[in-house]
Amino acid sequence: MSAAPKSATINAPSLKSSPAQPKKGTPRLEPEDKAAAADKKPKRAQPFPRKPLILLCKSLASMLTAQIPLPKALEFYEGRLRYEADKQTLRSVAAAVARGDDNHKAFAGTGRFDSTFIGLVRAGTMASNLPAALQALARQMKTGADFRAKIRKAVAGPLAILAFLWCVLIYSQTVLVPNVENLLKDIRQTPDGFTAVIFDFSHFIQAAWVPLTIFWIALALAFWRVLAFRQAMFKILMSRWKLLGDIIMGFRQLTFIGTFEMMVSNNIPIADALETGARTLKDTPHEAELLEVKRKHLLGINLGESIRKFTTFDAQLSHMIEVGEKASNLSEQLILLRDLYEEETATRIELFTAIVGLLSKILTVSVIGFIYIGTYLPIILAGPKMMQSSM
């Protein structure tokens, strides 16, 4: 009679665990649990570094032009990379292409290449002209990298100075100005109107400098690390600043024109070229617009008319495409458009960086002047009052 309860007690844990047993766990199940958790929450792959990617595109284009197969070309370039993760990415792409996967799917499978890269690789493969697609990618990324470098050069220095001046402002308003205020109180002198305003501002800084500093740091980190926040900020800036909007629109139109021209010049159907162009502009308003243009074109509407009515592209783009359709030289018109937008975008970038540099310098000088006035002017104005009190 006593054996039955003992047996039931031994078998019970296999059916229902006691409260203390989940803490100990079972060694055999722990790796499986970890693997299941990893499957549920996969880590997001880091984008392939920009500079190595530009060199990769140029190198692959040269090797493919020399009739070297893509897997072999990737293997050759792999030796030039520094980090093992980047090497492993290229090995993965080479293995996928070698076993028969489409080129763009092999790159997309790594999760480290953006939609523009994947779309242009797909376009180059469809057009049997992958070297041209890679050259276009390298040219486009180089233009974007130059633009970002110029912006950083124009903004980084003044931002560093402003950060230092913020520290100086905090010190002046929490230490120096209160000393002047206490000095006037000691000699029983009433501050004049301007000095009183400075003292009120000092009181505000003393109360708010900690949350304000945290806010500026959080804002900078969010802009640096959070893509959605950065995109929202750019959207606001584009709507408020026409020049920046024209630059972003120029990049997008260059991407579409380069992809579309390459495919049209290689006799790819216009509907397929439009779909691939939409893929290169993924996550932008133009993706849905180009898919709508494709649908209208399949219904029999002229390409130029569809682009004019159903996209937000520039009027000159749709006009020159219409001219190319009527004159049966669409590829030539697209090449002219590409060169035109490259020149216009480069000019706008130069103007934009010059304006940003000037504005940042004006802001820096203004802050320096404000700190000087807010710190030393009360001391200067307090001088005559101190002399009167001593007399």
PyMOL commands that set and color helices and strands:
alter all, ss='L'
color gray80, all
select helices_A, chain A and resi 3-15+21-24+30-40+50-65+70-78+84-98+103-108+115-126+130-186+193-225+227-240+242-265+270-280+285-298+303-310+315-327+330-390
alter helices_A, ss='H'
color red, helices_A
deselect
rebuild
show_as cartoon
